[in-house]
Structures are given as C-alpha cells and as structure tokens.
Amino acid sequence: MKLASLFPPPPSTLASTGLLLLRVVAGAAFMFHGWSKIQDPFHWMGAEASTPGVLQALAALSEFGGGLAWILGALVPLASLGIFFTMAVAVHFHAVIRGDPFVGHTGSYEIALLYLVIAVVLLTVGPGRFSVDAWLRKRLAGA
C-alpha cells in the first residue's frame, strides 16, 4: 500500500473551491469555540463537571486543533474524526440528556449536528485540491 493512498484523490476544482470555503469558515468557528477551552483544557467545564479532565482536553484539542487542521486542509481525516466524536457527544447531551429542541433560543442541538455533518462530509469527500493533504498526496505519489 502506497502512503499516498491514505489521502483521497481531490474532486474537481469547483467542488474543491466549495470545500475550501466550508473548511475555512467551519475551521475558524471551531478555533473560536475551542480557544477558551484550550486555555484550561483539563478543567474548562468547571470544578463540578462529571466529565473526566482527559476527555475535556480531547474535546478542546479537537475543536481548536481540528479547526486549524480544517483551515489548512492538513490531516483532515484525523481532525474530522475528532470533531465528529466531539459533536456526537454534544448532540447527545443537548438532544437526549437535556431534551433541547433542534432549534431554540436557550439551547438546541442544531449547530452541533451541523458540525457533525460537516465532519462526515470531510471524512468521506476529503479536503479538496486546495489543501495540505492534496499537496502531500501529489508529492507522495511522485516518490
């Protein structure tokens, strides 16, 4: 198995432009969401949180680091997997545990579900031509 096969072949230029816009906007939003969490990664939920510190740190890393990875288009499958699991927990928390509506003023799960779906799209389609992953695939295919 060639190392280049780990990176999916990029779609058309037009589709890649759409993926670039999606990655940059969603990635920037994730970096903003994760910024305060990455400042205190093991305790961002507060002292009374039942979530272990290591899981809080993984969520903080997936949001901030995953957002940066999406923007760059670097290690997109790994970043998307981390974001997928983080958002799956968020959807479960809001939809099942709290019973929040899909859309609401005081709490909802729409944004978490939207980000989860973006992660699935990037996992299945890849980051597109305008990404570090595509550049690496091209370089590795020539090696």
Salt bridges, closest charged atoms under 4 A:
ASP40 OD1 - HIS43 ND1 3.51
GLU63 OE1 - LYS37 NZ 2.86
ASP100 OD2 - HIS94 ND1 2.76
ASP100 OD2 - ARG98 NE 3.37
